[in-house]
Amino acid sequence: MNYKQFGRLEFDVSVLGFGAMRFPEKEGKIDEQESTKMIHSAIEHGVNYIDTAWPYHKEMSELFLGNALKKGYRDKVKIATKLPCWFIEKQEDCDTYLNNQLKRLKTDHIDFYLLHGLFSSRWEQVLSIKMLDWAKKAIKDGRIENLGFSFHGTYSLFADIIDYYDWDFCQIQYNYMNEDFQAGTKGLEYAYKNEVPVVIMEPLLGGLLANPQGKIKKIWDASGLNPVDVAFRWLWNKKEVTTVLSGMSSLKQLEQNINLADKPDYDKLTIEENKVIEQVVKAYKELNPVPCTQCEYCLPCPQGVNIPRNFNLYNQAVIYDHIFLGKSHYNWHTEESARAGACIQCGECEEKCPQNIKISELMPKIHEALLFKEGEV
Ligand SMILES: NC(=O)c1ccc[n+]([C@@H]2O[C@H](COP(=O)([O-])OP(=O)(O)OC[C@H]3O[C@@H](n4cnc5c(N)ncnc54)[C@H](OP(=O)(O)O)[C@@H]3O)[C@@H](O)[C@H]2O)c1
């Protein structure tokens, strides 16, 4: 296993971290036998960072992990888990969740604690409830060792949050298709410049990049390269990346990813591989139903609609043939006022769009396509 220093901490983290969100399941529940084997095998092969959270696997991930880490495994890894900020109404709620998480994980401290899934309104909630003041107390009394946040908002908010507090680390969604999405490459570089270590989530875009279809599959097949291998090395090749979390759903995937993280040249990306990635990115972008280039000339919208974000979510849902992906970002990680549904068809943006996109016509259609319908979740 290769390791990298975790920012200013005296801790070398394995370059492959274990994301405890995608365990194999049996009849809708974590397959405990298989998943325990995976956790033990990962640790025996040198993985020393496991990322979980309150809601994963219908709120069972932490509990499962606490059991899987008995018999001395707990001491061999750092545990990262997260405060489910959306449930917090007052500071005492933070204590309730953290204390419960300590019990579930059968530990007296969380090594890496994150404010889960920040975007604009959730960050406002963090500030209004003064969750950072609460977190400082939990650090002082030893229940939390390092404090960070995971992020799903825009780059500008990301930079504001980085500037706001002396964070020990942060976690962003990032892969070669998300260079301009959420924190993106600019965010990664900004955090690095500010000495905040970055943990990567969704390196394979939740698995979509591992299973290319149609035209994209043809590019990979012709190259003779493995899309998983290249996606990981694209990330490890960046000095700004501290560790990459992988959600693995089988022992076979674990073995493959450990093999990659074990290689002496794990972080080298050849010119040929870079060229294939460029072709793949171009081919995905050509599948975009809306020709938005994310230039943001259309902004600000007088209603506050984040027009490029809505187009991006819709395009992603279509090109990966994964409407739930778009819906989850639209409903859970986008302010209601920034959603396509808030458009009043004033048309002010259309004069500014260099691509002449019929924005007012598209917004209600995108809203209709991405809004969760009753009973859907
Ligand atoms: N804080 C947050 O808001 C947040 C959000 C998302 C994720 N996370 C964390 O970040 C971790 C990583 O994100 P992620 O789980 O989305 O990672 P990911 O690597 O983008 O996607 C995981 C999926 O990739 C596929 N995969 C992994 N290794 C593979 C291999 N060797 N060959 C083929 N397919 C492979 C599997 O898909 P199949 O199951 O389809 O085979 C797996 O379920 C999560 O597990 C979680 O801990 C946090």
Ligand as a Chemical Component Dictionary entry (heavy atoms), coordinates in Angstrom:
data_LIG
# 
_chem_comp.id                   LIG 
_chem_comp.type                 NON-POLYMER 
_chem_comp.pdbx_formal_charge   0 
_chem_comp.three_letter_code    LIG 
# 
loop_
_chem_comp_atom.comp_id 
_chem_comp_atom.atom_id 
_chem_comp_atom.alt_atom_id 
_chem_comp_atom.type_symbol 
_chem_comp_atom.charge 
_chem_comp_atom.model_Cartn_x 
_chem_comp_atom.model_Cartn_y 
_chem_comp_atom.model_Cartn_z 
_chem_comp_atom.pdbx_ordinal 
LIG N1  N1  N 0  -20.161 13.076 2.144   1  
LIG C1  C1  C 0  -20.951 12.835 1.143   2  
LIG O1  O1  O 0  -21.877 13.596 0.882   3  
LIG C2  C2  C 0  -20.673 11.609 0.308   4  
LIG C3  C3  C 0  -21.324 11.411 -0.904  5  
LIG C4  C4  C 0  -20.958 10.338 -1.655  6  
LIG C5  C5  C 0  -19.958 9.477  -1.183  7  
LIG N2  N2  N 1  -19.344 9.664  -0.002  8  
LIG C6  C6  C 0  -18.300 8.762  0.520   9  
LIG O2  O2  O 0  -17.308 8.578  -0.485  10 
LIG C7  C7  C 0  -17.155 7.186  -0.747  11 
LIG C8  C8  C 0  -16.740 6.984  -2.177  12 
LIG O3  O3  O 0  -17.766 7.408  -3.055  13 
LIG P1  P1  P 0  -18.491 6.331  -3.955  14 
LIG O4  O4  O 0  -18.898 5.167  -3.126  15 
LIG O5  O5  O -1 -19.521 7.059  -4.728  16 
LIG O6  O6  O 0  -17.261 5.844  -4.880  17 
LIG P2  P2  P 0  -17.157 5.510  -6.413  18 
LIG O7  O7  O 0  -15.853 4.808  -6.538  19 
LIG O8  O8  O 0  -17.380 6.693  -7.259  20 
LIG O9  O9  O 0  -18.353 4.498  -6.707  21 
LIG C9  C9  C 0  -18.447 3.272  -6.065  22 
LIG C10 C10 C 0  -18.954 2.249  -7.057  23 
LIG O10 O10 O 0  -17.980 2.104  -8.098  24 
LIG C11 C11 C 0  -17.958 0.774  -8.544  25 
LIG N3  N3  N 0  -16.604 0.223  -8.366  26 
LIG C12 C12 C 0  -15.702 0.418  -7.368  27 
LIG N4  N4  N 0  -14.573 -0.262 -7.610  28 
LIG C13 C13 C 0  -14.745 -0.913 -8.796  29 
LIG C14 C14 C 0  -13.944 -1.782 -9.572  30 
LIG N5  N5  N 0  -12.716 -2.127 -9.202  31 
LIG N6  N6  N 0  -14.471 -2.257 -10.733 32 
LIG C15 C15 C 0  -15.706 -1.926 -11.147 33 
LIG N7  N7  N 0  -16.513 -1.105 -10.445 34 
LIG C16 C16 C 0  -16.030 -0.602 -9.283  35 
LIG C17 C17 C 0  -19.004 0.004  -7.729  36 
LIG O11 O11 O 0  -20.215 0.079  -8.474  37 
LIG P3  P3  P 0  -21.237 -1.169 -8.489  38 
LIG O12 O12 O 0  -21.682 -1.336 -7.093  39 
LIG O13 O13 O 0  -22.303 -0.664 -9.423  40 
LIG O14 O14 O 0  -20.470 -2.333 -9.029  41 
LIG C18 C18 C 0  -19.124 0.858  -6.477  42 
LIG O15 O15 O 0  -20.361 0.698  -5.830  43 
LIG C19 C19 C 0  -18.540 6.599  -0.367  44 
LIG O16 O16 O 0  -18.514 5.207  -0.232  45 
LIG C20 C20 C 0  -18.817 7.368  0.888   46 
LIG O17 O17 O 0  -18.058 6.838  1.979   47 
LIG C21 C21 C 0  -19.683 10.727 0.728   48 
# 
loop_
_chem_comp_bond.comp_id 
_chem_comp_bond.atom_id_1 
_chem_comp_bond.atom_id_2 
_chem_comp_bond.value_order 
_chem_comp_bond.pdbx_ordinal 
LIG N1  C1  SING 1  
LIG C1  O1  DOUB 2  
LIG C1  C2  SING 3  
LIG C2  C3  SING 4  
LIG C2  C21 DOUB 5  
LIG C3  C4  DOUB 6  
LIG C4  C5  SING 7  
LIG C5  N2  DOUB 8  
LIG N2  C6  SING 9  
LIG N2  C21 SING 10 
LIG C6  O2  SING 11 
LIG C6  C20 SING 12 
LIG O2  C7  SING 13 
LIG C7  C8  SING 14 
LIG C7  C19 SING 15 
LIG C8  O3  SING 16 
LIG O3  P1  SING 17 
LIG P1  O4  DOUB 18 
LIG P1  O5  SING 19 
LIG P1  O6  SING 20 
LIG O6  P2  SING 21 
LIG P2  O7  DOUB 22 
LIG P2  O8  SING 23 
LIG P2  O9  SING 24 
LIG O9  C9  SING 25 
LIG C9  C10 SING 26 
LIG C10 O10 SING 27 
LIG C10 C18 SING 28 
LIG O10 C11 SING 29 
LIG C11 N3  SING 30 
LIG C11 C17 SING 31 
LIG N3  C12 SING 32 
LIG N3  C16 SING 33 
LIG C12 N4  DOUB 34 
LIG N4  C13 SING 35 
LIG C13 C14 SING 36 
LIG C13 C16 DOUB 37 
LIG C14 N5  SING 38 
LIG C14 N6  DOUB 39 
LIG N6  C15 SING 40 
LIG C15 N7  DOUB 41 
LIG N7  C16 SING 42 
LIG C17 O11 SING 43 
LIG C17 C18 SING 44 
LIG O11 P3  SING 45 
LIG P3  O12 DOUB 46 
LIG P3  O13 SING 47 
LIG P3  O14 SING 48 
LIG C18 O15 SING 49 
LIG C19 O16 SING 50 
LIG C19 C20 SING 51 
LIG C20 O17 SING 52 
# 
